[in-house]
Amino acid sequence: MNIRKARERLGLTLKDLAELTGLSIATLSNVENKKKVKPETLAKVVNTLIELEHYEIGL
């Protein structure tokens, strides 16, 4: 999953995603730029995006 493309496809800014996940914009930027982050941080971002995609398509 390309985190940036998924976020943009949902029409979210980094600030929006930061508010939804409780993570900082800097941390989300690190995730999107494939810098080293904790596995639980990556999981939180991916799970949030998957939930939003499911909500958007009505699953």
C-alpha positions in Angstrom: 0.0 0.0 0.0 1.3 3.4 -0.9 0.4 5.5 2.1 0.6 8.9 0.4 -1.6 7.7 -2.6 -4.1 6.2 -0.3 -4.3 9.3 1.8 -4.7 11.5 -1.3 -7.3 9.2 -2.8 -9.4 9.8 0.3 -8.9 13.5 0.0 -7.0 13.8 3.2 -4.2 16.2 4.1 -1.4 15.2 6.5 -3.1 17.4 9.1 -6.4 15.5 8.6 -4.7 12.1 9.0 -2.8 13.4 12.0 -6.0 14.3 13.7 -7.6 10.9 12.9 -4.6 8.9 14.1 -3.3 11.0 16.9 0.1 11.0 15.3 2.2 14.1 14.5 2.5 15.4 10.9 6.3 14.7 11.2 5.7 11.1 12.0 3.2 10.7 9.2 5.7 12.3 6.8 8.3 9.7 8.0 5.8 6.9 7.3 5.0 8.3 3.8 8.7 8.7 3.0 9.4 5.2 4.2 11.7 6.3 6.9 12.2 4.1 10.0 9.1 4.1 12.2 7.8 1.7 14.8 5.7 -1.2 13.4 2.8 -0.2 15.6 2.9 3.4 14.1 2.7 2.0 10.6 -0.1 -0.4 11.6 -2.1 2.5 13.1 -1.8 4.5 9.8 -2.6 1.5 7.6 -5.6 0.5 9.7 -7.0 4.0 9.8 -6.7 4.3 6.0 -8.3 0.9 5.4 -11.2 1.8 7.8 -11.7 5.0 5.9 -11.6 3.3 2.5 -14.2 0.7 3.7 -16.4 3.5 5.0 -16.1 5.4 1.8 -17.2 2.4 -0.3 -19.9 1.3 2.2 -18.5 -1.9 3.5 
